[in-house]
Amino acid sequence: MKTIARITAAAFAIGLLSQPAFAESTLRLVGYSGLFQERYTKAVIEPFMKANPDIKVEFFPLQGSAQMLGMLRAQKASPQADVVIMDVSVAKTGTDEGLFDKVDESVSKHVAELFPNARFPNVAGVGVTFDNLVLISNTELVKTPPTSWDALKDPAYKGKVAMFGAPDLIGVGLTLVLDKAAGGTDYLANVDKGIAALAEIAPNVQTWDPKPEVYPAVVNGQVALGVGWNARAQVFSDTSNGRLRVTLPKEGSLFQINTINLVKGAPNSEAAKKFVDYALSAEAQKTFTEAMYYAPTNSQAKISEDALKRTAASAMDRVMNADWIALAKVRDSIVEQWRRKVIPLSR
């Protein structure tokens, strides 16, 4: 009986020691809601948890980067999140406010593999996805595939265009693209040519605030044309039975960069670093690009040819590199011009 008792006690002790290997820590990741959460969970989070059974990842979805920043500010004294994926311009603000720890080669060797425009001297995080502006159209209402942003001002589409206007990044970004296409050379000095181009488009715009998003409005025929982000547009193209078409216009586009950030004082900082390392790896970058068509930030990621063609990485000569951080200094001026010279001209 004593022998049996000793064996039972030993087995119980071993069981206690082994339990943390299966439920050691919970990592809290804050990121975009909707399609991003769905696709990122399957492509990145689930493989990470399978490879690290001692770490559970909980995804906390928010609609946008501004909400994420507000949450981080409210929790600064006692952070609840460990990792945040957000737009680079908002990540700069978070860095300035001391909300993040630096992501560098000491956190992940993959940082050295990132494209140069995925690293920023004054931002703690690094780029984890590239997205770009695209022209989207309803294939039943727009029979001939548009090749130019000029389609947005075609009188045939009066009242049949939708997009988010400034201060949304889509509105600001399109201003820069149209400014360059019209001959503008320094968007930090002025975007007069871009504002003039938007003034020609405005009479065709049904709404500057499509609900819930511009993509369903195009799919269901509420509008014929819209402006959106490539990753989401490509997914809607797949799921709409071909009713939504995605075009990278001949005049070009620009990148929007999402960064991955380590929260300062995070409750599970070591697990957070391990997750960031995986998220930046060529493996994870490949899987997510092929799942949602964000262009990879890791230069070593080997993306399938079919998926690559559906990202701006296949047409880099047509993509301008906007300095979103420097742009923050003149963004209010651009928004004010939208309010005075663009939005009042819509129907």
Stockholm file with secondary structure:
# STOCKHOLM 1.0

chainA/1-347         MKTIARITAAAFAIGLLSQPAFAESTLRLVGYSGLFQERYTKAVIEPFMKANPDIKVEFFPLQGSAQMLGMLRAQKASPQADVVIMDVSVAKTGTDEGLFDKVDESVSKHVAELFPNARFPNVAGVGVTFDNLVLISNTELVKTPPTSWDALKDPAYKGKVAMFGAPDLIGVGLTLVLDKAAGGTDYLANVDKGIAALAEIAPNVQTWDPKPEVYPAVVNGQVALGVGWNARAQVFSDTSNGRLRVTLPKEGSLFQINTINLVKGAPNSEAAKKFVDYALSAEAQKTFTEAMYYAPTNSQAKISEDALKRTAASAMDRVMNADWIALAKVRDSIVEQWRRKVIPLSR
#=GR chainA/1-347 SS CHHHHHHHHHHHHHHHHHGGGTSSEEEEEEEECTHHHHHHIIIIIHHHHHHCTTEEEEEEEESSHHHHHHHHHHTTTSCCCSEEEEEHHHHHHHHHTTCEECCSTTTCGGGGGBCGGGCCTTCSSEEEEEEEEEEEEETTTCCSCCCSGGGGGCGGGTTCEECCCTTSHHHHHHHHHHHHHTTCCCTTTCCHHHHHHHHHHGGGEEESSCSSCHHHHHHTTSCSEEEEEHHHHHHHHHHTTTCEEEECCTTCEEEEEEEEEEETTCTTHHHHHHHHHHHTSHHHHHHHHHHHCCBCSBTTCCCCHHHHTTSGGGGGGGEECCCHHHHTTTHHHHHHHIIIIIGGGCC
#=GC SS_cons         CHHHHHHHHHHHHHHHHHGGGTSSEEEEEEEECTHHHHHHIIIIIHHHHHHCTTEEEEEEEESSHHHHHHHHHHTTTSCCCSEEEEEHHHHHHHHHTTCEECCSTTTCGGGGGBCGGGCCTTCSSEEEEEEEEEEEEETTTCCSCCCSGGGGGCGGGTTCEECCCTTSHHHHHHHHHHHHHTTCCCTTTCCHHHHHHHHHHGGGEEESSCSSCHHHHHHTTSCSEEEEEHHHHHHHHHHTTTCEEEECCTTCEEEEEEEEEEETTCTTHHHHHHHHHHHTSHHHHHHHHHHHCCBCSBTTCCCCHHHHTTSGGGGGGGEECCCHHHHTTTHHHHHHHIIIIIGGGCC
//
